């Protein structure tokens, strides 16, 4: 029996040095052709209004298949010139991508008769910072449109040109690739018997691959969370303000809280949001409304703790801004700590601590549990990361 064992093999594969998603929107004025102007003017003069203008975009295929060729009516190309600049202590590349879209515009009269069709050419560009170390060129940078939508706006009194505006939403990805050789564990199908040794004719220099930038790929989160609560009145909890802001604090039962947060969706910290709303329910005459809204601007990587069968806890820290409802009270820059608890048997809960960056502690809570919410309003889930698999 001939063995076919797993063994070390060297393969050549494209390595991804950077991968960026982004979207742009365009709003472009379109001029009709002479034939189209004449057809539209005749329909308006004959009273066959209102007109209907539709816009169709080519099928770009979405995320898959990856090897689908670009439609000539929806092209994304990378400029041959790459600018290199030191940003945050690293030499990074600035690439320019150019979008050329030719949507199909159809104009119908009120009877549904097609008056004319044409494809205007709409161009737009975007500059992005990517990891493309020397000696990479534009041949290493690939651009692909993954979603495309179109809408129109027009004013019939603007005949012959209708005042036609075409709005495009373009979602695209930029990928920086280079072929590398990797040593992997694999099974060789059939060995090729070739034992002829050719001596080297020259001494080759040591080969080195370009270094990977340290900001890609991004680390995965250890857990992810979603919170969307109705206004709650936390029992037994008071909010203590810095003495420089208000003469009194918000007592238990005199306010409600509402939390809207999405942390590490798809186990990725990018795009995370936190908004915490506190409403002062008792505002006596002559006093200040102490309601405020906290919005996070910088959100750090969460820490997660799981006790199987009991609870999963997420703790998030960062910074943000507190905006008060009363226009006479200035916004405050703050640090925050948010704790989310997904309980297995009890109601879920969350807690907040805000600390004023400009003075003494701005807002603190007396007690660990701020609000208890139904299970469906707060979800904390574990993320499967590479350390989980390797460990």
VOPAGU-2260 file (C-alpha; in pm, 1 decimal, decimal comma):
REM VOPAGU-2260
SITE   aa  ch    i         X         Y         Z
SITE  UNK   A    0       0,0       0,0       0,0
SITE  UNK   A    1     138,3     336,1    -103,5
SITE  UNK   A    2     127,0     589,8     185,5
SITE  UNK   A    3     -32,9     931,6     129,9
SITE  UNK   A    4      55,6    1116,2     448,3
SITE  UNK   A    5      11,9    1473,9     560,2
SITE  UNK   A    6     345,6    1649,7     518,6
SITE  UNK   A    7     499,3    1994,9     484,9
SITE  UNK   A    8     450,5    2156,9     145,7
SITE  UNK   A    9     539,8    2497,8       2,8
SITE  UNK   A   10     260,8    2670,3    -188,5
SITE  UNK   A   11     230,6    3003,5    -365,0
SITE  UNK   A   12     -81,0    3202,6    -273,3
SITE  UNK   A   13    -190,2    3569,2    -282,6
SITE  UNK   A   14    -149,3    3728,9      61,2
SITE  UNK   A   15    -383,4    4013,4     160,6
SITE  UNK   A   16    -186,8    4307,4     305,8
SITE  UNK   A   17    -491,1    4534,6     344,0
SITE  UNK   A   18    -863,9    4513,9     276,2
SITE  UNK   A   19   -1088,1    4821,0     291,1
SITE  UNK   A   20   -1462,9    4863,5     247,4
SITE  UNK   A   21   -1610,5    5205,7     178,4
SITE  UNK   A   22   -1904,5    5375,7       8,9
SITE  UNK   A   23   -1954,1    5703,6    -176,2
SITE  UNK   A   24   -2260,9    5889,6    -301,5
SITE  UNK   A   25   -2272,8    6110,4    -608,5
SITE  UNK   A   26   -2529,0    6361,7    -733,4
SITE  UNK   A   27   -2465,8    6452,8   -1097,0
SITE  UNK   A   28   -2653,7    6680,3   -1336,1
SITE  UNK   A   29   -2727,8    6509,6   -1669,7
SITE  UNK   A   30   -2781,0    6680,0   -2008,4
SITE  UNK   A   31   -3014,5    6501,6   -2252,4
SITE  UNK   A   32   -2914,2    6423,5   -2609,4
SITE  UNK   A   33   -3076,3    6622,3   -2891,1
SITE  UNK   A   34   -3305,9    6333,3   -2987,6
SITE  UNK   A   35   -3411,6    6283,4   -2626,1
SITE  UNK   A   36   -3470,9    6657,5   -2577,1
SITE  UNK   A   37   -3697,2    6663,0   -2883,4
SITE  UNK   A   38   -3897,7    6357,3   -2769,4
SITE  UNK   A   39   -3943,3    6496,5   -2417,9
SITE  UNK   A   40   -4040,6    6842,7   -2544,6
SITE  UNK   A   41   -4300,3    6690,1   -2779,5
SITE  UNK   A   42   -4453,6    6480,9   -2498,3
SITE  UNK   A   43   -4475,8    6781,9   -2267,6
SITE  UNK   A   44   -4627,4    6997,3   -2541,2
SITE  UNK   A   45   -4888,4    6725,8   -2608,1
SITE  UNK   A   46   -4980,2    6712,4   -2239,5
SITE  UNK   A   47   -4857,3    6354,7   -2188,4
SITE  UNK   A   48   -4734,3    6433,4   -1840,1
SITE  UNK   A   49   -4627,2    6366,4   -1572,8
SITE  UNK   A   50   -4315,4    6203,6   -1706,4
SITE  UNK   A   51   -4146,7    5907,8   -1535,8
SITE  UNK   A   52   -3769,4    5873,0   -1530,1
SITE  UNK   A   53   -3610,7    5543,4   -1423,5
SITE  UNK   A   54   -3248,2    5454,9   -1361,1
SITE  UNK   A   55   -3100,5    5104,8   -1395,8
SITE  UNK   A   56   -2751,7    5003,5   -1286,0
SITE  UNK   A   57   -2552,9    4702,5   -1407,7
SITE  UNK   A   58   -2535,1    4388,7   -1192,9
SITE  UNK   A   59   -2200,4    4402,1   -1012,7
SITE  UNK   A   60   -2236,8    4057,0    -852,7
SITE  UNK   A   61   -2211,2    4153,1    -484,8
SITE  UNK   A   62   -1944,4    3991,4    -266,6
SITE  UNK   A   63   -1938,9    3671,5    -471,6
SITE  UNK   A   64   -1815,5    3540,5    -707,5
SITE  UNK   A   65   -1478,9    3705,8    -651,2
SITE  UNK   A   66   -1351,2    3637,2   -1002,4
SITE  UNK   A   67   -1647,2    3790,7   -1184,9
SITE  UNK   A   68   -1517,0    4036,2   -1448,8
SITE  UNK   A   69   -1617,9    4399,2   -1417,9
SITE  UNK   A   70   -1910,6    4516,6   -1627,1
SITE  UNK   A   71   -1781,7    4781,8   -1873,3
SITE  UNK   A   72   -2070,2    5003,2   -1754,8
SITE  UNK   A   73   -1951,7    4989,6   -1391,8
SITE  UNK   A   74   -1574,0    5013,3   -1367,1
SITE  UNK   A   75   -1350,4    5069,8   -1066,2
SITE  UNK   A   76    -983,2    5132,2   -1154,1
SITE  UNK   A   77    -673,5    5223,3    -955,6
SITE  UNK   A   78    -451,8    5512,1   -1067,1
SITE  UNK   A   79     -98,6    5409,3   -1162,1
SITE  UNK   A   80      46,7    5675,8    -933,1
SITE  UNK   A   81      88,0    5581,9    -565,5
SITE  UNK   A   82     178,7    5854,6    -317,0
SITE  UNK   A   83     376,0    5745,9     -11,0
SITE  UNK   A   84     361,6    5940,4     311,3
SITE  UNK   A   85     455,8    5888,2     677,2
SITE  UNK   A   86     134,1    5870,3     882,8
SITE  UNK   A   87     134,7    5787,6    1255,6
SITE  UNK   A   88     500,1    5690,4    1231,1
SITE  UNK   A   89     447,4    5446,1     942,5
SITE  UNK   A   90     516,7    5484,9     573,3
SITE  UNK   A   91     177,6    5424,7     412,4
SITE  UNK   A   92      44,1    5445,4      59,5
SITE  UNK   A   93    -225,0    5679,2     -70,6
SITE  UNK   A   94    -403,2    5537,1    -373,0
SITE  UNK   A   95    -663,6    5697,7    -595,5
SITE  UNK   A   96    -952,0    5486,3    -722,8
SITE  UNK   A   97   -1164,8    5604,7   -1013,6
SITE  UNK   A   98   -1525,6    5498,6   -1067,6
SITE  UNK   A   99   -1683,1    5514,6   -1413,9
SITE  UNK   A  100   -2055,3    5433,2   -1407,2
SITE  UNK   A  101   -2290,2    5433,3   -1707,8
SITE  UNK   A  102   -2644,5    5377,2   -1572,0
SITE  UNK   A  103   -2934,5    5320,6   -1813,4
SITE  UNK   A  104   -3178,7    5615,8   -1803,8
SITE  UNK   A  105   -3531,6    5558,2   -1940,3
SITE  UNK   A  106   -3786,6    5839,6   -1984,0
SITE  UNK   A  107   -4157,9    5748,6   -2018,0
SITE  UNK   A  108   -4461,2    5968,1   -2080,6
SITE  UNK   A  109   -4782,7    5946,7   -1875,3
SITE  UNK   A  110   -4913,8    5669,7   -2104,3
SITE  UNK   A  111   -4612,8    5448,7   -2032,4
SITE  UNK   A  112   -4458,0    5502,4   -2375,6
SITE  UNK   A  113   -4078,3    5499,1   -2378,8
SITE  UNK   A  114   -3962,1    5834,8   -2511,3
SITE  UNK   A  115   -3587,6    5765,4   -2506,3
SITE  UNK   A  116   -3307,5    5568,6   -2337,8
SITE  UNK   A  117   -2943,9    5662,9   -2293,2
SITE  UNK   A  118   -2638,1    5589,9   -2079,6
SITE  UNK   A  119   -2464,0    5898,2   -1939,0
SITE  UNK   A  120   -2105,3    5855,8   -1819,2
SITE  UNK   A  121   -2059,4    5950,8   -1452,1
SITE  UNK   A  122   -1708,4    5962,2   -1304,6
SITE  UNK   A  123   -1608,1    5993,2    -940,9
SITE  UNK   A  124   -1282,8    5932,6    -751,6
SITE  UNK   A  125   -1173,9    5863,0    -394,8
SITE  UNK   A  126    -829,7    5864,2    -225,7
SITE  UNK   A  127    -760,4    5601,8      41,0
SITE  UNK   A  128    -473,0    5515,8     273,9
SITE  UNK   A  129    -368,6    5150,9     249,5
SITE  UNK   A  130     -85,7    4920,9     348,2
SITE  UNK   A  131     114,8    4883,1      26,8
SITE  UNK   A  132     482,6    4863,6     126,5
SITE  UNK   A  133     770,3    4896,0    -117,0
SITE  UNK   A  134     812,0    4764,3    -380,1
SITE  UNK   A  135     434,6    4738,4    -434,2
SITE  UNK   A  136     282,3    4921,4    -732,1
SITE  UNK   A  137     -72,6    4982,6    -848,8
SITE  UNK   A  138     -64,0    4627,1    -989,7
SITE  UNK   A  139     -88,3    4508,3    -627,9
SITE  UNK   A  140    -401,8    4713,4    -556,2
SITE  UNK   A  141    -738,6    4581,3    -671,2
SITE  UNK   A  142   -1069,3    4768,0    -666,3
SITE  UNK   A  143   -1410,9    4604,0    -703,1
SITE  UNK   A  144   -1763,9    4746,3    -687,0
SITE  UNK   A  145   -1977,7    4519,0    -468,5
SITE  UNK   A  146   -2307,0    4713,4    -458,9
SITE  UNK   A  147   -2454,6    4986,1    -676,3
SITE  UNK   A  148   -2786,2    5170,9    -661,3
SITE  UNK   A  149   -2933,0    5458,8    -859,6
SITE  UNK   A  150   -3212,5    5715,6    -826,8
SITE  UNK   A  151   -3323,0    6021,5   -1024,1
SITE  UNK   A  152   -3472,3    6362,0    -959,2
SITE  UNK   A  153   -3606,3    6595,0   -1227,4
SITE  UNK   A  154   -3820,1    6904,6   -1284,8
SITE  UNK   A  155   -4045,2    6894,2   -1592,6
SITE  UNK   A  156   -4055,4    7273,0   -1618,4
SITE  UNK   A  157   -3687,6    7253,3   -1702,9
SITE  UNK   A  158   -3754,4    7117,6   -2052,5
SITE  UNK   A  159   -3554,5    7049,3   -2265,8
SITE  UNK   A  160   -3300,0    6929,2   -2004,9
SITE  UNK   A  161   -3555,9    6846,7   -1728,6
SITE  UNK   A  162   -3309,7    6956,0   -1462,1
SITE  UNK   A  163   -3227,5    6584,6   -1442,0
SITE  UNK   A  164   -3015,7    6473,7   -1147,8
SITE  UNK   A  165   -2879,7    6117,7   -1115,9
SITE  UNK   A  166   -2788,1    5997,5    -765,4
SITE  UNK   A  167   -2555,1    5698,1    -731,4
SITE  UNK   A  168   -2461,1    5503,2    -417,2
SITE  UNK   A  169   -2141,2    5302,2    -473,8
SITE  UNK   A  170   -2015,3    5042,2    -224,6
SITE  UNK   A  171   -1667,7    4911,5    -305,5
SITE  UNK   A  172   -1368,7    4725,1    -169,6
SITE  UNK   A  173    -995,3    4784,9    -207,0
SITE  UNK   A  174    -761,9    4489,7    -162,2
SITE  UNK   A  175    -380,4    4495,1    -156,8
SITE  UNK   A  176    -231,1    4161,1    -258,8
SITE  UNK   A  177     106,0    4003,5    -336,3
SITE  UNK   A  178     204,7    3646,7    -411,9
SITE  UNK   A  179     394,6    3480,3    -126,1
SITE  UNK   A  180     520,3    3129,1     -60,4
SITE  UNK   A  181     382,8    2957,1     250,3
SITE  UNK   A  182     478,0    2633,9     419,4
SITE  UNK   A  183     164,2    2435,9     499,8
SITE  UNK   A  184      60,4    2087,2     601,7
SITE  UNK   A  185     -93,3    1908,3     304,5
SITE  UNK   A  186    -124,9    1574,1     128,0
SITE  UNK   A  187      72,8    1533,9    -194,6
SITE  UNK   A  188    -143,1    1362,1    -458,2
SITE  UNK   A  189     122,3    1171,1    -654,3
SITE  UNK   A  190     496,7    1231,3    -625,4
SITE  UNK   A  191     686,3    1313,2    -941,6
SITE  UNK   A  192    1001,8    1101,8    -972,1
SITE  UNK   A  193    1267,4    1349,6   -1083,1
SITE  UNK   A  194    1606,2    1309,6    -918,6
SITE  UNK   A  195    1820,1    1511,9   -1159,6
SITE  UNK   A  196    2012,6    1778,3    -966,4
SITE  UNK   A  197    2121,7    2092,4   -1148,3
SITE  UNK   A  198    2392,5    2280,9    -960,4
SITE  UNK   A  199    2328,8    2651,4    -908,5
SITE  UNK   A  200    2502,6    2886,4   -1147,2
SITE  UNK   A  201    2513,6    3177,2    -906,4
SITE  UNK   A  202    2463,5    3256,1    -539,3
SITE  UNK   A  203    2120,3    3405,0    -488,1
SITE  UNK   A  204    2066,5    3685,8    -238,2
SITE  UNK   A  205    1849,9    3624,9      68,3
SITE  UNK   A  206    1484,5    3686,4     -14,6
SITE  UNK   A  207    1260,4    3889,4     213,7
SITE  UNK   A  208     889,9    3963,0     181,3
SITE  UNK   A  209     763,5    4318,7     251,6
SITE  UNK   A  210     668,7    4364,9     616,8
SITE  UNK   A  211     299,2    4351,8     707,3
SITE  UNK   A  212     148,3    4677,3     841,9
SITE  UNK   A  213      45,0    4647,8    1206,5
SITE  UNK   A  214    -308,6    4787,0    1157,8
SITE  UNK   A  215    -432,4    4503,1     934,4
SITE  UNK   A  216    -583,0    4254,2     990,4
SITE  UNK   A  217    -769,5    4403,5    1286,9
SITE  UNK   A  218    -805,5    4200,6    1608,5
SITE  UNK   A  219   -1139,4    4030,9    1664,0
SITE  UNK   A  220   -1344,6    4111,7    1971,7
SITE  UNK   A  221   -1373,1    3846,0    2242,0
SITE  UNK   A  222   -1750,6    3900,6    2258,2
SITE  UNK   A  223   -2021,8    4113,1    2096,5
SITE  UNK   A  224   -2330,6    4290,5    2233,2
SITE  UNK   A  225   -2652,6    4461,6    2127,8
SITE  UNK   A  226   -2870,5    4679,2    2356,1
SITE  UNK   A  227   -3194,5    4860,3    2272,5
SITE  UNK   A  228   -3399,8    4943,0    2581,3
SITE  UNK   A  229   -3719,2    5136,3    2639,2
SITE  UNK   A  230   -3702,7    5420,3    2895,7
SITE  UNK   A  231   -3643,0    5258,2    3236,4
SITE  UNK   A  232   -3668,0    5391,4    3591,0
SITE  UNK   A  233   -3381,7    5220,9    3779,2
SITE  UNK   A  234   -3494,8    5148,8    4138,6
SITE  UNK   A  235   -3277,1    5274,4    4419,9
SITE  UNK   A  236   -3021,5    5445,9    4194,1
SITE  UNK   A  237   -2927,4    5813,9    4205,8
SITE  UNK   A  238   -2711,9    6021,0    3969,9
SITE  UNK   A  239   -2453,8    6245,1    4140,0
SITE  UNK   A  240   -2344,5    6553,0    3946,8
SITE  UNK   A  241   -2027,4    6752,9    3989,0
SITE  UNK   A  242   -2099,7    7041,7    4224,8
SITE  UNK   A  243   -1999,8    7293,7    3956,5
SITE  UNK   A  244   -2294,3    7187,1    3738,7
SITE  UNK   A  245   -2613,4    7161,9    3949,7
SITE  UNK   A  246   -2704,4    7223,7    4315,8
SITE  UNK   A  247   -2890,4    6889,7    4344,0
SITE  UNK   A  248   -2853,9    6537,8    4206,3
SITE  UNK   A  249   -3116,1    6321,9    4035,2
SITE  UNK   A  250   -3280,3    6107,0    4303,1
SITE  UNK   A  251   -3399,9    5751,6    4249,2
SITE  UNK   A  252   -3735,7    5747,2    4074,4
SITE  UNK   A  253   -3703,3    6103,5    3942,6
SITE  UNK   A  254   -3548,9    6007,5    3607,1
SITE  UNK   A  255   -3550,4    5742,4    3333,9
SITE  UNK   A  256   -3263,0    5595,3    3133,0
SITE  UNK   A  257   -3250,4    5458,9    2779,7
SITE  UNK   A  258   -2952,8    5275,4    2631,1
SITE  UNK   A  259   -2885,7    5208,4    2262,5
SITE  UNK   A  260   -2557,7    5033,1    2186,5
SITE  UNK   A  261   -2404,0    4796,1    1934,2
SITE  UNK   A  262   -2057,6    4669,2    2023,7
SITE  UNK   A  263   -1840,8    4451,8    1797,1
SITE  UNK   A  264   -2103,9    4360,4    1540,0
SITE  UNK   A  265   -1967,4    4064,9    1342,2
SITE  UNK   A  266   -1699,0    4046,0    1615,4
SITE  UNK   A  267   -1532,9    4361,6    1473,8
SITE  UNK   A  268   -1493,1    4678,1    1683,1
SITE  UNK   A  269   -1526,0    4905,3    1377,0
SITE  UNK   A  270   -1869,1    5069,5    1360,5
SITE  UNK   A  271   -1951,1    5023,3    1731,9
SITE  UNK   A  272   -2191,0    5283,4    1879,4
SITE  UNK   A  273   -2314,4    5381,1    2226,7
SITE  UNK   A  274   -2587,4    5632,5    2316,7
SITE  UNK   A  275   -2719,9    5669,4    2673,0
SITE  UNK   A  276   -3017,4    5899,6    2738,7
SITE  UNK   A  277   -3119,4    6021,6    3086,4
SITE  UNK   A  278   -3444,6    6220,7    3119,5
SITE  UNK   A  279   -3514,2    6439,2    3422,9
SITE  UNK   A  280   -3882,4    6382,9    3504,6
SITE  UNK   A  281   -3910,0    6645,2    3782,3
SITE  UNK   A  282   -3818,1    7000,8    3680,1
SITE  UNK   A  283   -3966,1    7245,8    3937,5
SITE  UNK   A  284   -4023,7    7607,4    3836,2
SITE  UNK   A  285   -3702,1    7806,4    3837,6
SITE  UNK   A  286   -3474,5    7503,0    3819,0
SITE  UNK   A  287   -3268,1    7362,6    3535,0
SITE  UNK   A  288   -3364,0    7057,9    3329,1
SITE  UNK   A  289   -3088,0    6807,7    3411,5
SITE  UNK   A  290   -3167,5    6568,7    3123,2
SITE  UNK   A  291   -2866,8    6470,7    2912,6
SITE  UNK   A  292   -2752,1    6243,7    2628,4
SITE  UNK   A  293   -2414,3    6071,6    2631,5
SITE  UNK   A  294   -2262,8    5975,4    2294,0
SITE  UNK   A  295   -1941,4    5772,0    2271,9
SITE  UNK   A  296   -1676,6    5902,1    2030,6
SITE  UNK   A  297   -1390,3    5661,6    2113,4
SITE  UNK   A  298   -1471,7    5300,8    2208,4
SITE  UNK   A  299   -1200,1    5065,4    2331,5
SITE  UNK   A  300   -1176,6    4689,8    2283,5
SITE  UNK   A  301   -1418,0    4527,6    2532,2
SITE  UNK   A  302   -1314,9    4278,3    2798,6
SITE  UNK   A  303   -1540,9    3976,8    2839,9
SITE  UNK   A  304   -1595,9    3726,5    3119,0
SITE  UNK   A  305   -1813,8    3415,9    3095,6
SITE  UNK   A  306   -1926,5    3194,8    3383,4
SITE  UNK   A  307   -2091,5    2897,6    3207,3
SITE  UNK   A  308   -2455,7    2863,0    3298,2
SITE  UNK   A  309   -2452,7    3185,2    3504,3
SITE  UNK   A  310   -2369,5    3502,5    3310,7
SITE  UNK   A  311   -2159,5    3667,1    3039,8
SITE  UNK   A  312   -2023,7    4014,9    3121,0
SITE  UNK   A  313   -1884,9    4279,7    2883,0
SITE  UNK   A  314   -1695,3    4586,6    3011,5
SITE  UNK   A  315   -1627,8    4870,9    2765,0
SITE  UNK   A  316   -1428,9    5189,0    2829,6
SITE  UNK   A  317   -1361,1    5495,8    2618,8
SITE  UNK   A  318   -1450,1    5862,8    2582,8
SITE  UNK   A  319   -1738,7    6071,5    2456,9
SITE  UNK   A  320   -1952,1    6380,0    2507,9
SITE  UNK   A  321   -2240,5    6459,4    2742,2
SITE  UNK   A  322   -2490,3    6704,0    2588,6
SITE  UNK   A  323   -2745,4    6854,0    2831,8
SITE  UNK   A  324   -3103,1    6937,3    2734,6
SITE  UNK   A  325   -3076,4    7281,6    2892,7
SITE  UNK   A  326   -2902,8    7513,5    2641,2
SITE  UNK   A  327   -2740,2    7702,5    2928,0
SITE  UNK   A  328   -2531,6    7401,9    3033,2
SITE  UNK   A  329   -2226,4    7340,8    2814,8
SITE  UNK   A  330   -2137,6    7000,6    2671,3
SITE  UNK   A  331   -1885,9    6802,8    2878,1
SITE  UNK   A  332   -1604,4    6574,3    2753,0
SITE  UNK   A  333   -1606,4    6256,1    2962,2
SITE  UNK   A  334   -1454,2    5913,3    3006,8
SITE  UNK   A  335   -1698,6    5624,2    3037,4
SITE  UNK   A  336   -1719,0    5268,1    3164,7
SITE  UNK   A  337   -2017,1    5059,2    3051,9
SITE  UNK   A  338   -2089,1    4714,7    3197,2
SITE  UNK   A  339   -2336,0    4477,4    3029,3
SITE  UNK   A  340   -2446,9    4154,3    3198,1
SITE  UNK   A  341   -2623,8    3872,8    3009,9
SITE  UNK   A  342   -2774,3    3659,6    3289,4
SITE  UNK   A  343   -2873,7    3298,2    3227,8
SITE  UNK   A  344   -3169,1    3295,3    3469,7
SITE  UNK   A  345   -3229,5    3652,5    3593,5
SITE  UNK   A  346   -3307,9    3973,2    3405,6
SITE  UNK   A  347   -3013,8    4120,2    3212,5
SITE  UNK   A  348   -2860,0    4441,5    3345,8
SITE  UNK   A  349   -2626,1    4727,8    3260,9
SITE  UNK   A  350   -2428,8    4990,8    3452,1
SITE  UNK   A  351   -2269,1    5322,5    3351,7
SITE  UNK   A  352   -1996,8    5542,4    3504,5
SITE  UNK   A  353   -1903,4    5877,1    3346,5
SITE  UNK   A  354   -1604,7    6079,3    3465,5
SITE  UNK   A  355   -1562,6    6448,3    3381,0
SITE  UNK   A  356   -1233,1    6523,9    3206,1
SITE  UNK   A  357   -1250,1    6894,0    3297,2
SITE  UNK   A  358   -1328,1    6873,0    3670,5
SITE  UNK   A  359   -1423,3    6634,8    3948,3
SITE  UNK   A  360   -1617,5    6313,9    3863,5
SITE  UNK   A  361   -1919,7    6424,0    3660,0
SITE  UNK   A  362   -2159,5    6134,6    3703,0
SITE  UNK   A  363   -2132,3    5826,4    3919,8
SITE  UNK   A  364   -2382,8    5569,9    4035,3
SITE  UNK   A  365   -2456,0    5448,9    4385,7
SITE  UNK   A  366   -2485,8    5072,4    4338,7
SITE  UNK   A  367   -2363,9    4819,6    4083,3
SITE  UNK   A  368   -2690,4    4754,3    3901,7
SITE  UNK   A  369   -2823,5    5055,7    3715,3
SITE  UNK   A  370   -3102,8    4901,7    3514,0
SITE  UNK   A  371   -3253,9    4559,5    3469,0
SITE  UNK   A  372   -3392,1    4489,1    3122,8
SITE  UNK   A  373   -3576,2    4202,6    2946,9
SITE  UNK   A  374   -3356,8    3935,8    2791,9
SITE  UNK   A  375   -3446,7    4032,1    2433,7
SITE  UNK   A  376   -3338,4    4396,9    2492,6
SITE  UNK   A  377   -2978,8    4309,9    2588,2
SITE  UNK   A  378   -2770,0    4038,9    2422,5
SITE  UNK   A  379   -2405,2    3956,0    2496,3
SITE  UNK   A  380   -2254,8    3671,1    2292,6
SITE  UNK   A  381   -1912,6    3509,2    2281,3
SITE  UNK   A  382   -1699,3    3548,4    1966,5
SITE  UNK   A  383   -1492,9    3260,0    1831,6
SITE  UNK   A  384   -1139,9    3395,6    1778,3
SITE  UNK   A  385    -810,8    3243,0    1665,5
SITE  UNK   A  386    -679,2    3208,4    2027,1
SITE  UNK   A  387    -992,9    3003,9    2108,1
SITE  UNK   A  388    -912,3    2761,9    1825,3
SITE  UNK   A  389    -536,8    2744,9    1882,0
SITE  UNK   A  390    -576,4    2716,0    2258,8
